[in-house]
Amino acid sequence: MPATKDTSAELMTAYLDAELPEEDAAAFEAQLAEDPAARSEVEQLRKVMSLVSSLPEVQAPPDFYEKVSKRIRRRQLFASEGVWTLVSLPFQVLSIIIILTVAALNMMVQLEQKPQKLERETIPGTEKPGPAEAPQGPAPVRP
């Protein structure tokens, strides 16, 4: 449905919704009287609007707004950053892996140079008696 002259789709919709001021509506009606193509287009639009308004109202799911806003943000993110983001992502992951590997190797070298005894931390009152704290007395005899 191509719009002719000043009969844009917005103007037609405003006319059909009775949103135009009286003088604009009168001028638009005069234009429709002179232009059969525009008149036909307005009638088709009127039929479509009538069909749409006769449809039953449907409720959107509760999470509809969240899903739509997430998609919009995701598209805006990829549109604003472009292809370079997708290309640079593997390099970013590789850089993180290299940094973690170097840090782990550095820690291993330092532990080899300065070996420290790793001890468990004990909770007070739960210590087991060691050999120095073994009960004194004769050992049991086994036949």
N, C-alpha and C positions, 0 to 999 in steps of 0.2 A: 504494500500500500504506500506508494510514494506521496509525499506531501507536496502540494502545489501552492505557489505564491506564498502568502503569509499563513497558510493553514498548517502549521506544524502540529505534531502529535500532542505536544503540551497544550497548545491553544485549543485543540479539539477536545482533549480530556477535560480541560477547565470549563469549556462550554457545556459539555455533557454533565459535568458535576455541578453546574450552575454556580461556578465560582467567579465568573467574569462580571465586572461592573455592567450596568445596564447599557451604557453607550458602546462599550466594547462588544457586548453580546449582540446588539443591534447591527453594528458594523460587520460582525462575523456572519450573521444571518443574511445580510445583504450580499456578502461575498459568496455565500453558499448558493444563493438564488442565481448568481451569475455563472457559477462554476459547477457543472454536473459531476465532474470527477471528484471534487472536494465533497460535494453532497453525498455521493456514493460512499466515499471513504468514511464520512461521519456516520452514515447509517450502518456500515459494517462494524465500526467501533462501538456504536450503540448496541448492536446485537451481541457483540463479544462481552461488553460490560454487563448486559442483561443475563447472559449465560453464566458468567462468573459470579454474579451476585446471587444466582439461584442455587449455586453449589452449597452443600452443607459445610458448616464451619468445622474445621479440624483443629484440635489442640496439638501443639508441638510437644515433644517429649520434654521432661524436666531438664535434661542436660543438653538440650539443643543449643542454647546460647553459648554454653561453655565450649562445645565442640566446634561451633562456627567461629568463635573468637580465636580458638587455638589454631584452626586452619588459616585464618586470616593472618595471624601473627607469624606463623611458619612461612607462608607465602611471601609476606613482606620481608622477612629475614633473608630468605633466599634471593628475592628480587633485589634487595638493597646491596647484599654482599656479592651476589653473582656467582659465577663459576669458580672464581678464585678460592672461595671458601671450600668448595668441594675438592679442589685440587690440593689445597694446602693442608687439609685435615690429616691425610696419611703422614705428612712430614711432621706435623705436630705430635702425633702419636709416636712416631719413630724417635723424635727428640726426647720425649718423656722416658721411653724405654732406655735410651742411651744414658740419660742422666741417672736413672735408677741403677743401671748396671755399674756405672763408674762409682757411685756412692757405695754400693755393696762391695765392690773390689777394694775400695779404699778402707772400708771397715775391716775386711778380712786381713789386709796387709797390716793394719795397726794392731789387730789382735795377735798376729803372729810375732810382731816385734815386742809387744808387751803382754805376754800371757798373764792373764789374771784368773785366779781360781773363782769359778762361779759357785756361789753358795746359795742354798735355799734360805729364804727368810722364814724364821720360826715364830709361831704365835706364842706369847708368854704363857707359861703354865702347861705347855704341851710338849716340852722337851723330853726326849727319851734319854735315859741314863746311858752315858757313853762308857768306854772301858775304864776310865778313871773313876767313875762314879758307881762302879759295880759293887754290889754288897760284899763286904769282907767276911770271910769265914771259910770253913772247909768246903771244898767242892763235893757234890754228891758222888757217892761211890756207885758204880754200876757193875753188877756181877757178870 
